[in-house]
Structure formats: C-alpha cells, structure tokens
Amino acid sequence: MLKNYKELKVWKKSCELCLEIYTIKAKFPKKEKYFEKIPGFE
C-alpha cells in the first residue's frame, strides 16, 4: 500500500523528466532560455 504520492511510479518518472529538461535547458544560449527568438514571445 502506498503511504504517499512520492511512492507512485508516475511521480518518480515526472521527477526524472523534470531533471532531464533542466539539464537540457541549461545548455541553451541565454537568449533561447526565455523564448526571445520564438515568434509571439518577443
């Protein structure tokens, strides 16, 4: 039986995904981190 939500597989997978996104995002040039080059976000 689960004691809390952190034991759920979906929670663990979402944490892994979040860390992967932040790792990839850290490699972006500064301007691209804030959507400055995407039309509509200027």
C-alpha positions in Angstrom: 0.0 0.0 0.0 1.2 3.5 -0.8 1.9 5.8 2.1 2.2 8.9 0.0 2.3 10.2 -3.6 6.1 10.1 -3.8 5.9 6.3 -4.0 3.9 6.4 -7.2 5.8 5.5 -10.4 4.3 8.4 -12.2 5.7 10.8 -9.6 9.2 9.3 -9.9 9.1 9.4 -13.7 7.9 13.0 -13.7 10.9 14.0 -11.4 13.3 12.3 -13.8 11.8 14.1 -16.7 11.9 17.4 -14.9 15.6 17.0 -14.2 16.3 16.0 -17.8 14.5 19.1 -19.1 16.5 21.4 -16.7 19.8 19.7 -17.8 19.0 20.3 -21.5 17.7 23.8 -20.8 21.0 24.7 -19.0 22.8 24.1 -22.3 20.7 26.6 -24.3 22.1 30.0 -25.2 20.9 32.7 -22.7 18.5 34.3 -25.3 16.8 31.0 -26.0 16.1 30.3 -22.4 13.5 33.0 -22.3 11.8 32.3 -25.6 13.1 35.6 -27.1 13.5 34.0 -30.6 10.1 32.4 -30.8 7.5 34.5 -32.7 4.8 35.7 -30.3 7.1 35.6 -27.2 9.0 38.7 -28.1 
